[in-house]
Amino acid sequence: MERVGGNRTLKVDVRVIATTNRRLDESVEKKEFRQDLFFRLNVVPIHIPPLRERLDDVPLLAQEVVRRFSRKHGAQAHGLTPEALRALQAHHWPGNVRELQNVIERAVICARTARCWNRTSRVCRACRDSQQSPVGSPQSASHSHQPATDHPDCGQWTGN
């Protein structure tokens, strides 16, 4: 390679790890992806199923993400309640692991208690509107409107 503005060639030894959510072999056939680049990248393909196909991994991933973001943000979140873990495992995760990380980071930043998400999968409308602490985990398939018992200043619920 040559540096920008440089005049001599430098030798480098690199390995490229690339990821995509597309089937590159199909993209090559449709002429949407360069075949030569596909062959250079496709030396050791590793298929990792989306999170929605491996929900048993959610508790371990979630605990690690809570630990990491608690340290990053100086929070005192020590784990997830069983109710929160059930809600996380019930979610479809269209955004995959990145969505899980975002949901947990938001909860760690906003959590008032030592355990994230003491309630179910809802965010109190008053808290959301006032940028206060969410008391719920990610949105689950169904929601009922009920007042919180552990967050008395909240009475109206809304999905995330």
Backbone as a chain_set.jsonl record, in Angstrom:
{"seq": "MERVGGNRTLKVDVRVIATTNRRLDESVEKKEFRQDLFFRLNVVPIHIPPLRERLDDVPLLAQEVVRRFSRKHGAQAHGLTPEALRALQAHHWPGNVRELQNVIERAVICARTARCWNRTSRVCRACRDSQQSPVGSPQSASHSHQPATDHPDCGQWTGN", "coords": {"N": [[0.839, -1.175, 0.0], [0.302, 2.335, -0.368], [0.875, 5.303, 1.377], [-1.296, 8.147, 1.651], [-0.18, 10.763, -0.233], [2.332, 9.762, -0.012], [5.389, 8.295, -1.356], [6.401, 5.791, -1.544], [6.032, 2.217, -1.561], [4.511, 0.294, 0.921], [4.738, -2.744, 2.734], [2.187, -4.755, 4.077], [0.56, -6.86, 6.471], [-2.443, -8.117, 6.888], [-5.626, -9.105, 8.249], [-8.966, -9.42, 7.361], [-12.027, -9.029, 8.877], [-15.279, -9.327, 8.187], [-18.742, -8.49, 8.233], [-22.167, -9.126, 7.487], [-25.688, -8.802, 6.914], [-26.759, -9.85, 4.73], [-27.166, -12.232, 2.064], [-24.419, -12.844, 0.499], [-23.602, -14.49, -1.602], [-25.919, -14.737, -3.123], [-26.233, -12.078, -3.792], [-24.027, -11.715, -5.441], [-24.756, -13.305, -7.605], [-26.893, -11.806, -8.56], [-25.59, -9.656, -9.479], [-25.15, -7.59, -7.694], [-23.11, -7.427, -5.957], [-19.603, -7.467, -6.014], [-17.953, -10.143, -7.534], [-15.208, -10.854, -7.324], [-14.451, -9.567, -4.957], [-16.131, -10.884, -3.191], [-15.002, -13.499, -3.231], [-12.52, -12.944, -2.095], [-13.255, -12.177, 0.478], [-14.627, -14.375, 1.467], [-13.2, -16.476, 2.779], [-13.159, -17.916, 5.273], [-16.098, -18.566, 6.082], [-18.464, -17.741, 8.582], [-21.402, -18.538, 10.031], [-23.676, -16.934, 12.017], [-26.56, -17.303, 13.709], [-29.451, -15.113, 13.848], [-30.37, -13.245, 16.811], [-33.031, -13.733, 17.532], [-33.342, -16.366, 16.842], [-31.926, -17.709, 18.687], [-32.753, -17.557, 21.427], [-32.144, -18.596, 23.899], [-29.655, -17.655, 24.436], [-30.005, -15.09, 25.299], [-30.242, -14.42, 28.197], [-27.542, -14.731, 29.184], [-26.097, -13.01, 27.457], [-27.446, -10.606, 28.043], [-26.874, -10.21, 30.794], [-24.101, -9.821, 30.671], [-24.007, -7.5, 29.124], [-25.327, -5.704, 30.814], [-23.45, -5.641, 32.899], [-21.222, -4.544, 31.553], [-22.188, -1.998, 30.648], [-22.94, -0.888, 33.061], [-20.496, -0.507, 34.314], [-19.338, 1.252, 32.431], [-21.011, 3.519, 32.622], [-20.912, 4.134, 35.265], [-22.9, 3.132, 36.902], [-25.082, 1.494, 39.292], [-26.268, -0.893, 38.609], [-26.93, -4.227, 39.08], [-27.869, -6.488, 37.918], [-30.49, -8.372, 36.313], [-33.978, -8.672, 36.808], [-35.923, -11.695, 37.231], [-38.348, -11.371, 35.913], [-37.723, -9.369, 34.05], [-35.825, -10.724, 32.491], [-37.477, -12.712, 31.38], [-39.137, -11.078, 29.804], [-37.243, -10.04, 28.034], [-36.483, -12.37, 26.706], [-38.833, -12.955, 25.431], [-39.074, -11.097, 23.466], [-38.815, -10.25, 19.969], [-36.523, -9.241, 18.708], [-35.752, -7.642, 16.284], [-33.669, -5.914, 15.698], [-31.496, -7.333, 16.409], [-28.506, -8.235, 18.252], [-27.464, -5.695, 18.65], [-29.746, -4.149, 19.143], [-30.558, -5.272, 21.59], [-28.373, -4.464, 23.165], [-28.725, -1.649, 23.065], [-31.228, -1.32, 24.326], [-30.672, -2.274, 26.906], [-28.559, -0.594, 27.665], [-29.897, 1.873, 27.75], [-31.664, 1.355, 29.862], [-29.864, 0.909, 31.982], [-28.669, 3.411, 32.198], [-30.858, 4.913, 32.983], [-31.948, 3.625, 35.163], [-33.262, 3.525, 38.454], [-32.966, 1.829, 40.505], [-31.092, -0.922, 41.993], [-31.441, -3.191, 40.527], [-32.154, -3.712, 37.225], [-35.175, -2.808, 35.656], [-37.734, -3.261, 37.366], [-40.372, -3.603, 36.914], [-42.729, -4.498, 34.334], [-42.817, -4.759, 30.734], [-43.025, -1.966, 29.975], [-42.955, 1.585, 29.571], [-43.346, 4.238, 31.67], [-45.559, 6.805, 30.824], [-45.39, 9.386, 31.9], [-42.776, 9.388, 32.909], [-41.348, 8.919, 30.549], [-42.007, 11.21, 29.083], [-40.963, 13.199, 30.707], [-38.329, 12.62, 30.675], [-37.424, 11.0, 32.726], [-36.677, 8.097, 34.752], [-37.099, 4.988, 33.061], [-39.327, 2.363, 33.829], [-39.586, -0.079, 32.799], [-38.885, -2.95, 30.719], [-37.792, -3.978, 27.39], [-40.249, -3.532, 24.821], [-42.91, -5.772, 24.927], [-44.955, -8.391, 23.475], [-47.679, -7.946, 24.178], [-49.565, -5.434, 25.876], [-50.875, -4.154, 28.881], [-52.748, -1.641, 30.479], [-51.875, -0.413, 33.486], [-51.462, 0.82, 36.811], [-48.277, 1.489, 38.345], [-46.801, -0.289, 41.065], [-44.437, 0.077, 42.289], [-43.591, 2.544, 41.611], [-44.905, 5.122, 42.381], [-45.505, 7.726, 41.404], [-46.218, 7.397, 38.865], [-48.747, 6.551, 36.588], [-49.793, 6.084, 34.116], [-49.305, 4.079, 31.314], [-47.199, 3.333, 28.503], [-46.104, 1.941, 25.409], [-42.628, 1.255, 24.541]], "CA": [[0.0, 0.0, 0.0], [1.015, 3.604, -0.321], [0.215, 6.338, 2.164], [-1.739, 9.31, 0.896], [0.908, 11.721, -0.322], [3.612, 9.065, 0.07], [5.957, 7.923, -2.654], [6.966, 4.441, -1.522], [5.085, 1.146, -1.276], [4.729, -0.367, 2.212], [4.143, -4.071, 2.845], [1.348, -4.93, 5.262], [-0.023, -8.181, 6.648], [-3.698, -7.854, 7.588], [-6.764, -10.009, 8.109], [-10.206, -8.651, 7.355], [-13.223, -9.702, 9.379], [-16.405, -8.541, 7.701], [-20.04, -9.061, 8.561], [-23.309, -8.591, 6.766], [-26.941, -9.53, 7.128], [-27.199, -10.247, 3.396], [-26.578, -13.418, 1.44], [-23.541, -12.296, -0.529], [-23.595, -15.364, -2.776], [-27.078, -14.348, -3.932], [-25.955, -10.733, -4.31], [-23.091, -11.88, -6.55], [-25.54, -13.804, -8.743], [-27.738, -10.706, -9.057], [-24.652, -8.591, -9.875], [-25.249, -6.517, -6.709], [-21.872, -7.459, -5.184], [-18.497, -7.89, -6.869], [-17.559, -11.535, -7.331], [-13.827, -10.944, -6.873], [-14.436, -9.182, -3.547], [-16.767, -11.984, -2.46], [-14.041, -14.583, -3.065], [-11.477, -12.503, -1.162], [-13.814, -12.114, 1.832], [-15.295, -15.618, 1.836], [-12.201, -17.498, 3.069], [-13.684, -18.723, 6.371], [-17.418, -18.023, 6.438], [-19.035, -18.147, 9.872], [-22.81, -18.139, 10.102], [-24.203, -16.782, 13.37], [-27.996, -17.04, 13.573], [-29.911, -13.907, 14.541], [-30.717, -13.436, 18.222], [-34.391, -14.287, 17.638], [-33.246, -17.813, 16.656], [-31.145, -18.27, 19.792], [-33.238, -16.846, 22.608], [-31.491, -19.123, 25.104], [-28.446, -16.858, 24.66], [-30.369, -13.755, 25.787], [-29.868, -14.127, 29.587], [-26.095, -14.567, 29.327], [-25.725, -11.766, 26.773], [-28.016, -9.471, 28.773], [-26.108, -10.006, 32.031], [-22.803, -9.248, 30.292], [-24.232, -6.122, 28.668], [-25.604, -4.921, 32.032], [-22.17, -5.448, 33.579], [-20.378, -3.637, 30.761], [-22.714, -0.63, 30.647], [-22.903, -0.382, 34.436], [-19.134, -0.009, 34.511], [-19.127, 2.4, 31.547], [-21.78, 4.681, 33.062], [-20.793, 4.297, 36.705], [-24.206, 2.815, 37.491], [-25.095, 0.428, 40.29], [-27.134, -1.984, 38.15], [-26.236, -5.472, 39.377], [-28.433, -7.621, 37.205], [-31.851, -8.281, 35.793], [-34.964, -9.463, 37.531], [-36.45, -12.802, 36.42], [-39.409, -10.818, 35.062], [-37.068, -8.678, 32.94], [-35.245, -11.744, 31.617], [-38.575, -13.312, 30.613], [-39.546, -10.109, 28.787], [-36.183, -9.973, 27.025], [-36.535, -13.593, 25.909], [-40.079, -12.97, 24.66], [-38.984, -10.096, 22.403], [-38.408, -10.808, 18.677], [-35.201, -8.672, 18.426], [-35.473, -7.354, 14.866], [-32.389, -5.223, 15.618], [-30.484, -8.302, 16.806], [-27.768, -7.967, 19.49], [-27.327, -4.239, 18.796], [-30.97, -3.676, 19.79], [-30.458, -5.699, 22.99], [-27.422, -3.565, 23.82], [-29.327, -0.322, 23.206], [-32.285, -1.396, 25.338], [-30.056, -2.42, 28.23], [-27.815, 0.627, 28.0], [-30.895, 2.875, 28.138], [-32.169, 1.014, 31.192], [-28.787, 1.117, 32.957], [-28.521, 4.858, 32.373], [-32.044, 5.492, 33.609], [-32.436, 2.832, 36.295], [-33.191, 4.123, 39.792], [-32.741, 0.78, 41.487], [-29.916, -1.743, 41.755], [-31.756, -4.216, 39.537], [-32.846, -3.077, 36.1], [-36.531, -3.194, 35.289], [-38.502, -3.903, 38.418], [-41.737, -3.846, 36.443], [-42.814, -5.255, 33.087], [-42.265, -4.213, 29.499], [-43.623, -0.692, 29.629], [-42.319, 2.797, 30.059], [-44.369, 5.146, 32.153], [-45.681, 7.966, 29.943], [-44.886, 10.565, 32.608], [-41.318, 9.276, 32.939], [-40.827, 9.103, 29.193], [-42.182, 12.609, 28.693], [-40.12, 14.077, 31.513], [-36.965, 12.104, 30.585], [-37.041, 10.329, 33.968], [-36.334, 6.687, 34.667], [-38.079, 4.01, 32.621], [-39.483, 1.286, 34.795], [-39.897, -1.286, 32.053], [-37.911, -3.541, 29.822], [-38.216, -3.727, 26.027], [-41.655, -3.743, 24.534], [-43.274, -7.163, 24.665], [-46.01, -8.546, 22.488], [-48.948, -7.361, 24.594], [-49.459, -4.459, 26.954], [-52.094, -3.761, 29.562], [-52.515, -0.378, 31.168], [-52.079, -0.572, 34.913], [-50.537, 1.664, 37.558], [-47.125, 0.82, 38.943], [-46.816, -0.356, 42.521], [-43.137, 0.479, 42.794], [-43.286, 3.85, 41.05], [-46.206, 5.706, 42.654], [-45.812, 8.946, 40.688], [-46.583, 7.019, 37.513], [-50.006, 5.834, 36.524], [-50.163, 5.808, 32.743], [-48.25, 3.316, 30.671], [-47.145, 3.358, 27.061], [-45.027, 1.106, 24.89], [-41.348, 1.955, 24.287]], "C": [[0.881, 1.233, 0.0], [0.212, 4.592, 0.498], [-0.221, 7.47, 1.254], [-0.616, 10.337, 0.927], [2.278, 11.078, -0.256], [4.128, 8.696, -1.3], [6.627, 6.556, -2.623], [5.885, 3.434, -1.092], [5.483, 0.467, 0.032], [4.062, -1.734, 2.184], [3.343, -4.147, 4.146], [0.826, -6.361, 5.285], [-1.282, -7.99, 7.487], [-4.681, -9.004, 7.361], [-8.013, -9.148, 8.214], [-11.313, -9.536, 7.886], [-14.386, -8.804, 9.002], [-17.703, -9.254, 8.053], [-21.126, -8.387, 7.741], [-24.537, -9.398, 7.135], [-27.531, -9.973, 5.791], [-26.517, -11.536, 2.959], [-25.723, -12.938, 0.274], [-23.48, -13.174, -1.771], [-24.752, -15.037, -3.706], [-26.867, -12.969, -4.542], [-24.977, -10.784, -5.476], [-23.85, -12.34, -7.789], [-26.389, -12.708, -9.376], [-26.904, -9.51, -9.524], [-24.775, -7.362, -8.964], [-23.981, -6.425, -5.844], [-20.782, -8.029, -6.072], [-18.034, -9.301, -6.523], [-16.133, -11.646, -6.801], [-13.701, -10.579, -5.397], [-15.069, -10.267, -2.679], [-15.762, -13.113, -2.202], [-12.909, -14.194, -2.118], [-11.984, -12.533, 0.285], [-14.298, -13.472, 2.34], [-14.312, -16.755, 2.119], [-12.709, -18.449, 4.152], [-15.046, -18.147, 6.774], [-17.914, -18.592, 7.769], [-20.462, -17.637, 9.905], [-23.229, -18.087, 11.568], [-25.679, -16.438, 13.227], [-28.385, -15.76, 14.304], [-30.36, -14.247, 15.962], [-32.089, -14.071, 18.388], [-34.408, -15.806, 17.456], [-32.426, -18.484, 17.75], [-31.477, -17.543, 21.089], [-32.647, -17.369, 23.909], [-30.198, -18.365, 25.424], [-28.748, -15.508, 25.32], [-29.961, -13.524, 27.241], [-28.368, -13.892, 29.77], [-25.613, -13.272, 28.669], [-26.204, -10.55, 27.558], [-27.228, -9.186, 30.051], [-24.754, -9.363, 31.732], [-22.954, -7.793, 29.869], [-24.555, -5.215, 29.859], [-24.297, -4.626, 32.751], [-21.311, -4.408, 32.857], [-20.878, -2.196, 30.835], [-22.795, -0.043, 32.051], [-21.529, 0.202, 34.732], [-18.909, 1.263, 33.69], [-19.796, 3.662, 32.081], [-21.708, 4.91, 34.566], [-22.101, 4.038, 37.43], [-24.068, 1.672, 38.488], [-26.051, -0.698, 39.894], [-26.376, -3.294, 38.303], [-26.795, -6.669, 38.636], [-29.84, -7.335, 36.753], [-32.776, -9.133, 36.635], [-35.399, -10.631, 36.649], [-37.541, -12.325, 35.46], [-38.806, -10.115, 33.843], [-36.457, -9.677, 31.97], [-36.32, -12.423, 30.775], [-39.024, -12.369, 29.5], [-38.511, -10.009, 27.677], [-36.221, -11.204, 26.124], [-37.795, -13.672, 25.062], [-40.028, -12.014, 23.473], [-38.413, -10.731, 21.136], [-37.022, -10.335, 18.234], [-34.92, -8.457, 16.945], [-34.142, -6.626, 14.678], [-31.225, -6.068, 16.103], [-29.762, -7.863, 18.085], [-27.603, -6.47, 19.716], [-28.572, -3.652, 19.476], [-30.967, -4.047, 21.269], [-29.516, -4.771, 23.754], [-28.031, -2.188, 24.049], [-30.399, -0.294, 24.291], [-31.678, -1.449, 26.74], [-29.265, -1.177, 28.608], [-28.774, 1.731, 28.446], [-31.396, 2.608, 29.555], [-31.112, 1.253, 32.263], [-28.626, 2.603, 33.239], [-29.663, 5.418, 33.208], [-32.503, 4.789, 34.872], [-32.247, 3.57, 37.613], [-32.809, 3.102, 40.844], [-31.52, -0.045, 41.105], [-30.183, -2.872, 40.769], [-32.605, -3.567, 38.458], [-34.239, -3.67, 35.933], [-37.259, -3.97, 36.376], [-39.943, -4.19, 38.009], [-41.693, -4.611, 35.125], [-42.359, -4.412, 31.909], [-42.907, -2.9, 29.075], [-42.791, 0.449, 30.169], [-43.447, 3.723, 30.484], [-44.383, 6.386, 31.272], [-45.116, 9.211, 30.612], [-43.361, 10.539, 32.648], [-40.737, 9.523, 31.564], [-40.883, 10.571, 28.805], [-41.279, 13.542, 29.47], [-38.658, 13.635, 31.511], [-36.491, 11.517, 31.911], [-36.821, 8.861, 33.692], [-37.44, 5.84, 34.054], [-38.168, 2.924, 33.673], [-39.82, -0.016, 34.088], [-38.753, -1.756, 31.21], [-38.408, -3.349, 28.398], [-39.654, -4.138, 25.797], [-41.933, -5.212, 24.238], [-44.497, -7.201, 23.763], [-47.326, -7.908, 22.905], [-48.733, -6.444, 25.778], [-50.837, -4.258, 27.576], [-51.775, -2.484, 30.3], [-52.863, -0.559, 32.632], [-51.102, 0.327, 35.651], [-49.405, 0.844, 38.148], [-47.266, 0.79, 40.445], [-45.5, 0.126, 43.093], [-42.708, 1.852, 42.274], [-44.557, 4.701, 41.163], [-46.51, 6.994, 41.902], [-46.209, 8.662, 39.24], [-47.902, 6.269, 37.532], [-50.415, 5.487, 35.105], [-48.987, 5.154, 32.036], [-48.339, 3.47, 29.168], [-46.034, 2.427, 26.617], [-43.78, 1.935, 24.641], [-41.378, 2.664, 22.961]], "O": [[2.064, 1.168, 0.332], [-1.003, 4.703, 0.328], [0.397, 7.727, 0.221], [-0.157, 10.73, 1.999], [3.289, 11.761, -0.424], [3.4, 8.771, -2.29], [7.34, 6.192, -3.558], [4.957, 3.771, -0.357], [6.645, 0.111, 0.228], [2.951, -1.876, 1.671], [3.784, -3.656, 5.185], [0.671, -6.992, 4.239], [-1.185, -7.725, 8.685], [-4.564, -9.765, 6.4], [-8.098, -8.257, 9.058], [-11.515, -10.652, 7.409], [-14.468, -7.659, 9.445], [-17.743, -10.48, 8.155], [-21.007, -7.224, 7.357], [-24.438, -10.53, 7.608], [-28.677, -10.421, 5.733], [-25.432, -11.877, 3.43], [-26.238, -12.658, -0.808], [-23.323, -12.663, -2.88], [-24.599, -15.055, -4.927], [-27.275, -12.718, -5.676], [-25.082, -9.983, -6.405], [-23.623, -11.834, -8.888], [-26.579, -12.688, -10.592], [-27.451, -8.479, -9.915], [-24.536, -6.236, -9.398], [-23.803, -5.465, -5.093], [-21.024, -8.985, -6.81], [-17.758, -9.61, -5.363], [-15.875, -12.455, -5.91], [-12.934, -11.206, -4.666], [-14.604, -10.537, -1.572], [-15.677, -13.625, -1.086], [-12.391, -15.052, -1.404], [-11.237, -12.872, 1.203], [-14.365, -13.679, 3.552], [-14.572, -17.894, 1.731], [-12.688, -19.665, 3.963], [-15.133, -17.339, 7.698], [-17.788, -19.789, 8.031], [-20.699, -16.432, 9.815], [-23.143, -19.09, 12.276], [-26.017, -15.388, 12.68], [-27.728, -15.366, 15.268], [-30.686, -15.394, 16.266], [-32.287, -14.873, 19.301], [-35.363, -16.468, 17.862], [-32.252, -19.703, 17.735], [-30.601, -16.99, 21.755], [-32.646, -16.662, 24.917], [-29.704, -18.425, 26.55], [-27.842, -14.857, 25.841], [-29.361, -12.484, 27.515], [-27.973, -12.943, 30.448], [-24.821, -12.529, 29.249], [-25.464, -9.58, 27.723], [-26.947, -8.026, 30.353], [-24.313, -8.469, 32.453], [-22.126, -6.951, 30.216], [-24.099, -4.073, 29.902], [-24.058, -3.493, 33.168], [-20.748, -3.509, 33.482], [-20.091, -1.276, 31.059], [-22.725, 1.175, 32.214], [-21.414, 1.274, 35.326], [-18.353, 2.239, 34.195], [-19.224, 4.749, 32.006], [-22.384, 5.798, 35.084], [-22.379, 4.656, 38.458], [-23.055, 0.973, 38.513], [-26.586, -1.384, 40.765], [-25.302, -3.462, 37.727], [-26.238, -7.763, 38.724], [-30.316, -6.201, 36.806], [-32.387, -10.197, 37.117], [-35.255, -10.559, 35.429], [-37.644, -12.814, 34.335], [-39.318, -10.249, 32.732], [-36.559, -9.501, 30.756], [-36.107, -12.684, 29.591], [-39.266, -12.809, 28.376], [-38.869, -9.904, 26.504], [-36.013, -11.096, 24.915], [-37.818, -14.393, 24.065], [-40.855, -12.112, 22.566], [-37.608, -11.659, 21.223], [-36.4, -11.018, 17.421], [-33.966, -9.016, 16.404], [-33.544, -6.711, 13.606], [-30.097, -5.584, 16.198], [-30.359, -7.182, 18.919], [-27.602, -6.02, 20.862], [-28.451, -2.748, 20.302], [-31.332, -3.228, 22.113], [-29.828, -4.343, 24.865], [-27.867, -1.617, 25.127], [-30.466, 0.649, 25.08], [-32.125, -0.745, 27.645], [-29.302, -0.752, 29.763], [-28.495, 2.442, 29.411], [-31.536, 3.535, 30.353], [-31.431, 1.75, 33.343], [-28.465, 3.006, 34.391], [-29.456, 6.298, 34.044], [-33.364, 5.305, 35.585], [-31.199, 4.167, 37.857], [-32.381, 3.458, 41.942], [-30.976, 0.117, 40.012], [-29.241, -3.452, 40.229], [-33.636, -2.955, 38.738], [-34.44, -4.878, 36.055], [-37.382, -5.193, 36.304], [-40.649, -4.938, 38.687], [-40.713, -5.299, 34.841], [-41.599, -3.458, 32.077], [-43.294, -2.751, 27.916], [-42.019, 0.284, 31.113], [-44.39, 3.956, 29.728], [-43.329, 6.961, 31.0], [-44.437, 10.008, 29.965], [-42.723, 11.571, 32.442], [-39.752, 10.246, 31.418], [-39.921, 11.114, 28.262], [-40.868, 14.578, 28.948], [-37.837, 14.19, 32.242], [-35.295, 11.528, 32.2], [-36.784, 8.431, 32.539], [-38.595, 5.945, 34.465], [-37.178, 2.608, 34.333], [-40.294, -0.959, 34.722], [-37.77, -1.043, 31.011], [-39.374, -2.612, 28.2], [-40.197, -4.989, 26.502], [-41.269, -5.821, 23.399], [-45.006, -6.162, 23.343], [-48.034, -7.373, 22.052], [-47.827, -6.653, 26.585], [-51.843, -4.2, 26.869], [-50.633, -2.273, 30.706], [-54.014, -0.828, 32.975], [-50.004, 0.572, 35.15], [-49.558, -0.348, 38.416], [-47.789, 1.731, 41.043], [-45.439, 0.539, 44.251], [-41.568, 2.264, 42.487], [-45.212, 4.972, 40.157], [-47.683, 7.34, 41.765], [-46.502, 9.585, 38.481], [-48.136, 5.439, 38.41], [-51.31, 4.663, 34.914], [-47.843, 5.599, 32.138], [-49.415, 3.708, 28.62], [-45.112, 2.155, 27.386], [-43.849, 3.16, 24.541], [-40.397, 3.302, 22.58]]}, "num_chains": 1, "name": "protein.A"}
